Amino acid sequence: MWSTNLLERLNEEVKRRTRVVVIFPNDASITRLVGAVLLEQDEHWQLEGRRMFSAESMVAIPSLEVPAQPSLQEAAA
């Protein structure tokens, strides 16, 4: 499955970044680092235009309602 490769790659990136730091001063610092990695990956996927589950594809599922997501420019405003 294609999505599995993306998830494995993302997990490896998180592991790589956490190995560089080695010792974290507290739990909040771990959360910030992992959150930054996930945010960076999400921005990369959005700019690349290659989403695994786009809003249009999710609408095709009859039992699922997908809320509209603001664009990055709208969210920053």
C-alpha atoms as one frame of an Amber mdcrd trajectory, in Angstrom:
protein
   0.000   0.000   0.000   1.334   3.392  -0.979   0.332   5.183   2.240   2.374
   2.760   4.333   5.580   3.923   2.659   4.760   7.551   3.463   4.034   6.730
   7.092   7.225   4.709   7.443   9.231   7.528   5.895   7.654  10.045   8.259
   8.365   7.822  11.269  11.991   7.462  10.191  12.322  11.248   9.878  10.955
  11.719  13.412  13.365   9.078  14.731  16.290  10.677  12.912  15.544  14.126
  14.332  15.058  12.830  17.885  18.326  10.845  17.729  20.210  14.051  16.932
  18.985  15.723  20.124  19.622  12.631  22.326  18.486  14.150  25.650  15.341
  16.246  25.935  14.963  18.610  28.908  11.227  17.909  29.264   8.176  16.374
  27.551   7.148  19.697  26.000  10.404  19.868  24.038   9.718  16.450  22.498
   6.214  17.537  21.564   7.551  20.731  19.944  10.158  18.862  17.916   7.764
  16.173  16.663   5.106  18.821  15.975   7.601  20.837  13.941   8.565  17.762
  11.900   4.903  16.948  11.237   4.115  20.559  10.305   7.084  20.688   7.948
   5.967  17.456   6.269   2.365  18.669   5.970   3.524  21.908   4.306   5.708
  19.913   1.937   2.780  17.685   0.959   0.492  20.700   0.433   3.006  22.555
  -1.731   3.739  19.413  -3.682   0.025  19.032  -4.419   0.188  15.311  -3.760
  -2.193  14.476  -0.965  -3.042  10.988   0.096  -6.592  11.889   1.061  -7.849
  15.042  -0.596 -11.174  16.617   0.343 -12.536  15.682  -3.080 -11.680  12.006
  -2.685 -13.155  11.892   0.799 -16.459  13.358  -0.408 -16.851  10.255  -2.577
 -17.365   8.231   0.613 -21.121   8.503   1.322 -21.020   8.201   5.130 -18.294
  10.780   5.691 -18.688  14.547   5.831 -15.453  16.451   5.317 -15.222  19.943
   6.825 -13.668  22.601   4.615 -10.094  23.433   5.589  -8.768  26.975   5.286
  -5.725  27.548   3.140  -2.405  28.442   4.772  -2.890  32.123   3.875  -6.364
  32.222   5.454  -5.136  30.441   8.594  -2.248  32.918   8.971  -4.542  35.940
   8.715
